[in-house]
């Protein structure tokens, strides 16, 4: 008769890999697409501010001063989030914390998108300020150029360029908002 032999068996390796998640789409926080959108927002806002500040008579019109203040906030917001995106890309992690993505969404949110999708009267920070300032500046620019016909006395082309850059900065904020909102909704 033979006696039973005990053979050592290796334990299988412990797999601490998280369950599969939704693939990170470009434009979601912590991706190259998000970084590109943030840099576009930042660049357009910087150009709008520089063009407006280089004119000598922008402080005399409240709408132009408001535009400088709004794009100044947009510059700070976009730069901070671009730095956060660079960090996430360097450490090869994406933002999955609901509180952080909510902050990004509320900061980016626009008047129409936030009111319709979140059904709250908050989250209209950078996008709404930039859009309102660009609209006010566009109205004053049209008043000066078309209605008063005083472009030869003012910096109409600079005002128009600064206003266009503010609109482009606002336009680049919308994809960021939608991708952040999608990231929240897909949890």
C-alpha positions as a printed NumPy array, in Angstrom:
array([[  0.   ,   0.   ,   0.   ],
       [  1.067,   3.443,  -0.655],
       [  0.604,   6.289,   1.68 ],
       [ -0.909,   9.505,   0.437],
       [  1.611,  12.207,  -0.333],
       [  0.993,  15.872,   0.148],
       [  2.254,  18.041,  -2.658],
       [  2.591,  21.757,  -2.022],
       [  0.305,  23.877,  -4.145],
       [  1.092,  27.485,  -4.914],
       [ -1.571,  29.985,  -4.095],
       [ -2.735,  31.987,  -7.056],
       [ -1.478,  35.563,  -7.106],
       [ -3.834,  38.126,  -5.633],
       [ -5.145,  40.387,  -8.348],
       [ -5.84 ,  43.864,  -6.956],
       [ -6.903,  45.293, -10.284],
       [-10.016,  47.441, -10.159],
       [-13.024,  46.267, -12.129],
       [-13.203,  47.561, -15.678],
       [-14.622,  51.055, -15.986],
       [-15.854,  53.178, -18.763],
       [-13.04 ,  54.119, -21.069],
       [-11.762,  57.652, -20.627],
       [-12.935,  59.687, -23.575],
       [-10.831,  62.59 , -24.724],
       [-12.092,  65.727, -23.054],
       [-12.887,  64.074, -19.736],
       [-10.882,  65.379, -16.78 ],
       [ -7.315,  64.112, -16.7  ],
       [ -6.991,  63.377, -20.427],
       [ -5.013,  64.981, -23.226],
       [ -8.271,  66.262, -24.746],
       [ -9.175,  68.016, -21.517],
       [ -5.72 ,  69.585, -21.37 ],
       [ -6.071,  70.856, -24.939],
       [ -9.494,  72.371, -24.161],
       [ -8.102,  74.04 , -21.029],
       [ -5.159,  75.461, -22.955],
       [ -7.525,  76.797, -25.636],
       [ -9.685,  78.44 , -22.969],
       [ -6.589,  79.89 , -21.355],
       [ -5.081,  81.113, -24.636],
       [ -8.224,  82.806, -25.93 ],
       [ -8.835,  84.46 , -22.561],
       [ -5.233,  85.715, -22.361],
       [ -5.457,  87.187, -25.858],
       [ -8.806,  88.831, -25.033],
       [ -7.389,  90.376, -21.881],
       [ -4.144,  91.541, -23.49 ],
       [ -5.91 ,  93.135, -26.448],
       [ -8.431,  94.896, -24.22 ],
       [ -5.874,  96.096, -21.669],
       [ -3.593,  97.556, -24.345],
       [ -6.29 , 100.041, -25.338],
       [ -6.217, 103.309, -23.445],
       [ -9.96 , 103.831, -23.153],
       [-11.253, 100.433, -22.014],
       [-11.738, 101.509, -18.34 ],
       [-14.21 , 104.193, -19.402],
       [-16.788, 101.574, -20.468],
       [-18.177,  99.285, -17.784],
       [-18.774,  96.399, -20.208],
       [-15.125,  96.384, -21.236],
       [-13.987,  96.434, -17.606],
       [-16.383,  93.559, -16.944],
       [-14.865,  91.652, -19.869],
       [-11.374,  92.068, -18.412],
       [-12.564,  90.831, -15.007],
       [-14.444,  87.855, -16.494],
       [-11.591,  86.675, -18.706],
       [ -9.235,  87.203, -15.768],
       [-11.28 ,  84.67 , -13.804],
       [-11.364,  82.394, -16.861],
       [ -7.568,  82.585, -17.102],
       [ -7.1  ,  81.553, -13.475],
       [ -9.709,  78.765, -13.678],
       [ -8.36 ,  77.32 , -16.923],
       [ -4.745,  77.494, -15.765],
       [ -5.464,  75.715, -12.472],
       [ -7.41 ,  72.951, -14.214],
       [ -4.757,  72.637, -16.928],
       [ -2.174,  72.082, -14.184],
       [ -4.462,  69.45 , -12.638],
       [ -4.794,  67.762, -16.046],
       [ -1.013,  67.773, -16.535],
       [ -0.578,  66.171, -13.112],
       [ -3.189,  63.503, -13.893],
       [ -1.522,  62.759, -17.221],
       [  1.946,  62.536, -15.667],
       [  0.858,  60.111, -12.945],
       [ -1.33 ,  58.284, -15.48 ],
       [ -4.513,  58.608, -13.467],
       [ -7.851,  60.095, -14.359],
       [-10.17 ,  62.003, -12.084],
       [-12.739,  59.594, -10.671],
       [-13.558,  61.436,  -7.458],
       [-17.148,  62.626,  -7.746],
       [-16.523,  65.701,  -5.597],
       [-13.625,  66.881,  -7.766],
       [-15.458,  66.271, -11.035],
       [-18.531,  68.032,  -9.583],
       [-16.368,  71.047,  -8.793],
       [-15.026,  71.053, -12.364],
       [-18.565,  70.755, -13.751],
       [-19.973,  73.544, -11.589],
       [-17.029,  75.81 , -12.403],
       [-17.322,  75.168, -16.139],
       [-21.114,  75.071, -16.323],
       [-22.96 ,  77.458, -18.499],
       [-26.347,  79.06 , -18.036],
       [-28.334,  76.861, -20.422],
       [-26.511,  73.607, -19.814],
       [-26.496,  73.812, -16.036],
       [-30.075,  74.977, -15.706],
       [-31.414,  72.254, -17.981],
       [-29.214,  69.355, -16.918],
       [-28.573,  69.922, -13.236],
       [-31.856,  71.737, -12.5  ],
       [-30.139,  73.97 , -10.013],
       [-29.346,  77.641,  -9.985],
       [-25.659,  77.19 ,  -9.356],
       [-22.698,  76.236, -11.445],
       [-22.789,  79.241, -13.687],
       [-19.367,  80.477, -12.824],
       [-16.743,  80.946, -15.528],
       [-18.827,  80.172, -18.581],
       [-21.671,  82.514, -17.712],
       [-19.408,  85.355, -16.685],
       [-17.35 ,  85.09 , -19.865],
       [-20.436,  84.819, -22.067],
       [-22.216,  87.745, -20.399],
       [-19.114,  89.923, -20.611],
       [-18.574,  89.032, -24.27 ],
       [-22.208,  89.833, -25.074],
       [-22.052,  93.163, -23.25 ],
       [-18.799,  94.069, -25.004],
       [-20.237,  93.054, -28.357],
       [-23.234,  95.314, -27.746],
       [-21.042,  98.291, -26.885],
       [-18.781,  97.597, -29.864],
       [-21.77 ,  97.509, -32.222],
       [-23.06 , 100.722, -30.648],
       [-19.712, 102.478, -31.18 ],
       [-19.074, 101.192, -34.685],
       [-22.502, 101.   , -36.335],
       [-24.85 , 103.253, -34.426],
       [-22.582, 106.12 , -33.396],
       [-20.132, 105.668, -36.288],
       [-17.209, 106.669, -34.054],
       [-14.72 , 103.929, -34.927],
       [-12.195, 106.465, -36.107],
       [-12.078, 107.907, -32.562],
       [-11.999, 104.546, -30.742],
       [-10.221, 101.214, -30.938],
       [-13.1  ,  99.349, -32.58 ],
       [-11.002,  96.653, -34.194],
       [ -9.27 ,  95.901, -30.888],
       [-12.588,  95.838, -29.054],
       [-13.993,  93.479, -31.678],
       [-10.938,  91.216, -31.493],
       [-11.074,  91.054, -27.691],
       [-14.786,  90.291, -27.801],
       [-14.272,  87.55 , -30.394],
       [-11.527,  85.96 , -28.273],
       [-13.834,  86.038, -25.227],
       [-16.537,  84.269, -27.243],
       [-14.002,  81.653, -28.369],
       [-12.911,  81.123, -24.773],
       [-16.545,  80.637, -23.795],
       [-17.067,  78.259, -26.712],
       [-14.079,  76.125, -25.618],
       [-15.618,  75.808, -22.143],
       [-18.742,  74.007, -23.383],
       [-17.062,  70.698, -24.334],
       [-15.296,  70.687, -20.96 ],
       [-18.623,  71.084, -19.188],
       [-20.315,  68.333, -21.198],
       [-17.455,  65.864, -20.719],
       [-17.317,  66.579, -16.979],
       [-21.073,  66.182, -16.726],
       [-20.919,  62.941, -18.715],
       [-18.213,  61.666, -16.39 ],
       [-20.491,  62.376, -13.418],
       [-23.572,  60.89 , -15.046],
       [-21.78 ,  57.674, -16.068],
       [-21.045,  56.636, -12.471]])
